[in-house]
């Protein structure tokens, strides 16, 4: 089982007990504002998401980690790697992404988990490059992207939702974890 510990977080594979708290996160319009078309996701959709994330782990050897707070055991959200198949123009790049419950914002958890994920991408999976895809205007994600040392490559449009996206990248051979 793949697990990563940071000073405050446990990045791990998904468990059945994660469904309800992740569904709560996905049901919050503040969280989902910058995801796809901004629609919230229900329990059944979240269950399907988690199933897909676990399948990607099995198929690709990487995926989205459930993020657990070491101090309380609470599920805070996710951070991890995925293939952004919804955006064919960036394939076969691997993308890093994150989503945290609003109560966990502004505490550095996303940056801490994302740094650990980039180290995992380089050291454990041998990836040389990782991208991020964020909605234009999502300043919180832009701050994390900046802290990771990622550089802007180009803007594009989401092929399904017609929203502006910013693509950033990092060469992991130069990454200073």
C-alpha positions as CSV (number, residue, x, y, z in Angstrom):
1,X,0.0,0.0,0.0
2,X,1.3,3.4,-1.0
3,X,1.5,5.9,1.9
4,X,3.4,9.1,2.4
5,X,3.7,10.9,5.7
6,X,4.4,14.6,6.0
7,X,4.7,16.5,9.3
8,X,0.9,16.9,9.5
9,X,-0.6,14.7,6.8
10,X,-1.0,11.1,5.8
11,X,-1.4,10.6,2.0
12,X,-2.9,7.2,1.4
13,X,-5.2,5.1,-0.7
14,X,-9.0,5.4,-0.3
15,X,-11.0,3.6,2.3
16,X,-14.7,2.9,2.5
17,X,-14.9,5.3,5.5
18,X,-13.7,8.2,3.2
19,X,-16.9,8.2,1.1
20,X,-19.1,10.3,3.4
21,X,-16.5,13.0,4.2
22,X,-15.4,13.3,0.6
23,X,-19.1,13.6,-0.5
24,X,-19.5,16.5,2.0
25,X,-16.5,18.2,0.5
26,X,-17.9,17.7,-3.0
27,X,-21.3,19.0,-2.0
28,X,-19.9,22.4,-0.9
29,X,-20.4,25.0,-3.7
30,X,-17.4,26.9,-2.4
31,X,-15.1,23.9,-3.0
32,X,-16.6,23.0,-6.3
33,X,-16.6,26.6,-7.7
34,X,-13.5,26.1,-9.7
35,X,-14.0,22.4,-10.7
36,X,-15.4,21.7,-14.1
37,X,-18.6,23.7,-14.5
38,X,-18.9,24.4,-10.7
39,X,-21.6,21.9,-10.0
40,X,-21.6,20.1,-6.7
41,X,-21.4,16.3,-6.6
42,X,-23.6,14.0,-4.6
43,X,-22.8,10.8,-2.7
44,X,-23.3,8.5,-5.7
45,X,-21.1,10.7,-7.9
46,X,-18.4,10.8,-5.2
47,X,-18.5,7.0,-4.9
48,X,-18.0,6.7,-8.7
49,X,-15.1,9.2,-8.5
50,X,-13.4,7.3,-5.7
51,X,-13.8,4.0,-7.7
52,X,-12.2,5.6,-10.8
53,X,-9.4,7.1,-8.7
54,X,-8.6,3.6,-7.2
55,X,-8.8,2.1,-10.7
56,X,-6.2,4.6,-11.9
57,X,-3.9,3.6,-9.0
58,X,-4.2,-0.1,-10.2
59,X,-3.7,0.7,-13.9
60,X,-1.1,3.5,-13.8
61,X,0.7,3.0,-10.5
62,X,-0.3,6.5,-9.4
63,X,-3.5,8.3,-8.5
64,X,-5.2,10.6,-6.1
65,X,-4.3,10.2,-2.5
66,X,-6.8,10.6,0.3
67,X,-5.4,13.2,2.7
68,X,-5.8,12.4,6.3
69,X,-4.9,14.8,9.1
70,X,-2.4,13.0,11.4
71,X,-3.6,14.9,14.5
72,X,-7.3,14.1,14.2
73,X,-7.7,11.4,11.6
74,X,-10.1,13.6,9.6
75,X,-10.3,13.3,5.8
76,X,-9.3,16.8,4.5
77,X,-9.6,16.0,0.8
78,X,-7.2,14.7,-1.9
79,X,-4.0,15.5,-3.7
80,X,-2.4,13.3,-6.3
81,X,-1.5,12.5,-9.9
82,X,-3.8,11.6,-12.8
83,X,-4.0,11.4,-16.5
84,X,-6.0,14.4,-17.8
85,X,-7.8,12.5,-20.5
86,X,-10.5,15.2,-20.6
87,X,-7.9,17.5,-22.2
88,X,-6.3,15.6,-25.1
89,X,-4.0,18.4,-26.1
90,X,-1.8,17.9,-22.9
91,X,-1.7,14.1,-23.1
92,X,0.4,12.1,-22.2
93,X,1.4,14.5,-19.5
94,X,0.6,13.6,-15.9
95,X,-1.3,16.2,-13.9
96,X,-1.2,17.1,-10.2
97,X,-4.4,18.2,-8.5
98,X,-5.9,18.8,-5.1
99,X,-9.3,19.4,-3.5
100,X,-9.7,20.2,0.2
101,X,-12.7,20.9,2.4
102,X,-13.2,24.6,3.0
103,X,-12.5,24.2,6.7
104,X,-9.0,23.1,5.8
105,X,-8.2,26.0,3.5
106,X,-5.5,28.6,4.4
107,X,-3.4,26.2,6.6
108,X,-0.8,25.1,4.0
109,X,-2.2,21.6,3.7
110,X,-2.5,21.7,-0.1
111,X,1.1,22.9,-0.5
112,X,2.4,20.4,1.9
113,X,0.6,17.5,0.2
114,X,1.4,18.7,-3.3
115,X,5.2,18.9,-2.4
116,X,5.1,15.3,-1.1
117,X,3.2,14.3,-4.3
118,X,5.8,15.8,-6.6
119,X,8.6,14.0,-4.6
120,X,6.6,10.8,-5.1
121,X,6.3,11.5,-8.8
122,X,10.0,12.0,-9.2
123,X,11.5,9.5,-6.7
124,X,9.0,6.7,-6.7
125,X,7.4,6.9,-10.2
126,X,10.4,8.3,-12.2
127,X,8.3,11.0,-13.9
128,X,10.4,13.8,-15.4
129,X,7.5,16.3,-15.8
130,X,4.2,17.1,-14.2
131,X,1.6,19.6,-15.2
132,X,-1.2,21.4,-13.4
133,X,-4.5,22.4,-14.9
134,X,-6.4,25.2,-13.1
135,X,-9.3,27.5,-13.9
136,X,-8.3,31.0,-14.8
137,X,-9.1,33.1,-11.7
138,X,-8.6,30.4,-9.1
139,X,-6.2,32.4,-7.0
140,X,-5.9,29.7,-4.2
141,X,-4.7,27.1,-6.7
142,X,-2.5,29.7,-8.3
143,X,-0.8,30.2,-5.0
144,X,-0.1,26.5,-4.5
145,X,1.1,26.2,-8.1
146,X,3.5,29.1,-7.5
147,X,4.8,27.5,-4.3
148,X,5.5,24.3,-6.2
149,X,7.7,26.3,-8.6
150,X,5.6,25.5,-11.6
151,X,5.7,27.8,-14.6
152,X,2.9,28.9,-16.9
153,X,2.8,27.3,-20.3
154,X,-0.4,28.4,-22.0
155,X,-4.1,29.0,-21.6
156,X,-6.7,26.8,-23.2
157,X,-10.4,26.2,-23.0
158,X,-12.1,23.2,-21.2
159,X,-13.5,21.2,-24.2
160,X,-16.8,20.3,-22.4
161,X,-17.5,23.3,-20.0
162,X,-16.0,26.1,-22.1
163,X,-14.1,27.7,-19.2
164,X,-10.6,29.2,-19.5
165,X,-7.8,26.9,-18.1
166,X,-4.2,27.7,-17.3
167,X,-1.6,25.0,-17.9
168,X,1.5,25.1,-15.7
169,X,4.4,22.6,-15.6
170,X,7.5,21.6,-13.7
171,X,10.5,19.7,-14.8
172,X,11.0,17.3,-11.9
173,X,14.7,16.9,-12.6
174,X,15.1,20.4,-11.4
175,X,12.5,20.1,-8.5
176,X,13.8,21.0,-5.1
177,X,11.6,19.1,-2.7
